[in-house]
Amino acid sequence: MTQMSIKVPVRRVGEQELSEESDRIAVEEPLEIRLRYTKDATPTVESIAITMRTPSDEFDLATGFLFTEGIIRRASDIEALRYIDDEKTDGPYRNIVEVELLPEVGVDIDRLQRHFYATSSCGVCGKTSLNALKVQSMYEGGSDNLHLQPEILAAIPDALATQQSTFIETGGLHAAGLFDATGRILDIREDVGRHNALDKLIGGALHHDQLPLSQLGIVVSGRTSFELMQKAHMAGCPLVVAVGAPSSLAVDLAWEFDMTLVGFLRDGRFNVYAGPARIG
C-alpha cells in the first residue's frame, strides 16, 4: 500500500521543556507524466509534466491532468496506463506514469505550453485564458438544475474534514471532494498540491463515466485559483466551494461561464462571489 505519510523525528519545544518524539508528515514526491501517442504515423513518447505530489491515485492524477488540459476528451482515448521503472529512482515510490493513447487520437502538445503561458495572472494573459477555455471545454455553461440550501452548504466542510484521513494524521494536505445536492460527499482525494487533488478527483470521475459533473459540486480545502476553476469548468461542474478565498481571475471565470463560486465556507458562514441563483 502506498504511504501518503511517514514518521520523522521531531524536537517538541514547549514553554519550559523539550522532548524528543516523532511526528507524522505528508509525503511529497515528484511524478513525471509521459505521453505515448502517434505523430505523423510514428509512435512518439514525450515527457509532458513533472509535478510534486503525494503518492496515491497516480493513474487518476495523470488522466485528470490530461483531460483538464484538453489533451484527451474521454477515458476511451487512453489505450493503457502503466508505471515505468526508473533505475535512477531509489525508494519505495513509483514516480513515472506513462499514458498511451489510441493511435487515432490527435495530440496538440503545444496546447500545454500555451496554457502555462495563459494562466499567468496578468491582465492580457487572463483574457487569453478565458478565450482559450471557450474553445477547449466540451461543456456549455453551467447547469441551472443544481440548487443547495445554505444550511446544506454550510455542513460540507465538516463532511469533507471527516474523510481527510491523511490530513487528520499530518495537518499538511489539501483535499478536493465531490458532493451532491444533499451535501453528501461522493468522493475525496488528497494531495500536497491543490491542483493535484482536483486532477485526481476529476480523473476518477472520468474513469467512472461521471462527466459532465453538471449535477454535482466540488469542494476544495484551501483557496480557489483560476487553475482550479478552469479544471472544474472543463469537467462541466457548475458549483465550486472553498474554505478559503478566491482570486480575482477565478471570480471572472465563474461569471464568464455561469458557475457558482463560494468562498470562506466555514463556521456556518460563506461568501457567494458568482452565480448566487444556485444557493437558497
C-alpha positions, -999 to +999 in steps of 0.1 A: +000+000+000+013+035-009+024+056+020+009+090+020+026+099+053+057+089+072+070+093+107+100+116+113+119+125+145+110+159+159+120+180+189+089+195+205+095+228+222+072+239+249+073+268+274+095+251+298+105+217+283+120+199+253+111+164+242+124+141+215+094+125+198+082+115+163+057+132+141+038+121+110+042+143+079+028+141+044+050+126+017+060+148-012+075+131-043+079+140-079+057+124-105+066+125-142+038+121-167+048+107-201+026+105-231+028+078-257+010+088-289+011+086-327+026+116-345+028+115-384+022+077-383+052+073-359+050+062-323+062+090-301+069+093-263+072+127-246+076+138-210+048+164-207+047+173-170+065+168-137+045+176-106+053+174-069+026+152-054+016+129-026+018+093-037-016+078-044-041+077-073-013+083-099-034+070-128-063+092-119-039+122-115-024+116-149-058+111-166-073+142-148-044+163-158-046+153-195-084+159-195-084+193-178-055+204-201-076+194-232-052+167-244-078+139-241-116+142-244-127+110-228-114+080-209-116+058-240-089+079-257-065+060-234-053+026-245-031+019-215-018+034-182+014+020-168+042+027-143+077+030-158+105+017-137+134+041-134+168+028-124+177+062-110+149+061-085+159+047-051+130+044-028+095+028-023+077+052-047+069+047-084+074+082-099+069+078-136+035+072-152+031+066-190-002+072-206-006+055-240-033+069-263-051+052-291-033+057-325-062+077-339-062+103-310-048+136-323-024+154-298-016+191-296+014+192-273+018+229-279-015+234-261+003+227-228+028+254-234+001+279-244-019+271-213+011+276-190+016+310-205-021+319-204-027+311-168-003+338-156-023+363-136-017+394-157-045+412-175-037+402-211-029+367-201-061+364-181-082+374-211-063+349-232-070+322-207-108+328-208-109+328-245-089+296-247-114+279-224-142+288-247-125+267-274-112+238-252-142+229-230-166+202-241-194+216-220-215+247-225-222+269-195-235+257-161-265+236-151-295+255-137-308+224-121-284+223-091-296+242-061-284+239-025-299+254+007-274+275+028-276+250+057-266+221+035-237+241+020-225+251+055-222+215+066-200+204+037-166+214+052-172+192+082-183+164+060-151+168+039-129+170+070-141+137+085-129+119+053-095+136+051-077+107+066-041+118+058-048+154+068-060+142+102-027+124+106-005+152+093-023+185+091-004+190+058-026+181+028-051+198+006-083+180-004-109+181-032-143+165-028-173+158-050-207+163-034-244+161-045-274+184-038-279+168-004-244+177+007-232+141+006-195+136-002-193+111-030-155+111-034-125+127-020-088+130-030-059+144-010-025+158-021+001+184-011-009+203-043-044+217-046-044+212-084-032+176-080-060+168-056-085+181-081-069+163-110-071+131-091-108+137-083-117+146-119-096+117-133-115+093-110-148+107-122-137+103-158-128+067-153-162+061-136-181+078-165-194+106-143-186+135-166-200+161-170-204+169-133-234+190-142-255+179-111-226+179-086-204+204-068-167+204-060-153+215-026-117+224-021-100+228+013-079+259+005-082+289-017-096+290-052-074+299-081-080+304-118-064+270-124-089+252-101-119+269-117-105+260-151-103+223-142-139+224-127-152+241-158-135+215-181-153+188-161-187+205-165-191+213-128-213+244-121-205+248-084-172+252-066-170+259-029-139+266-009-129+272+027-105+299+016-106+329-006-109+331-044-086+350-067-099+378-090-095+357-121-113+328-105-143+351-100-140+364-135-141+328-149-171+319-127-191+348-141-179+341-177-191+305-177-222+308-154-206+290-125-213+294-088-183+303-067-184+302-029-155+312-006-147+314+031-171+285+038-165+280+074-183+282+108-217+283+091-209+313+070-198+319+034-195+344+007-210+339-028-188+355-054-206+344-085-237+326-095-259+333-064-290+318-080-279+282-072-278+290-034-311+291-015 
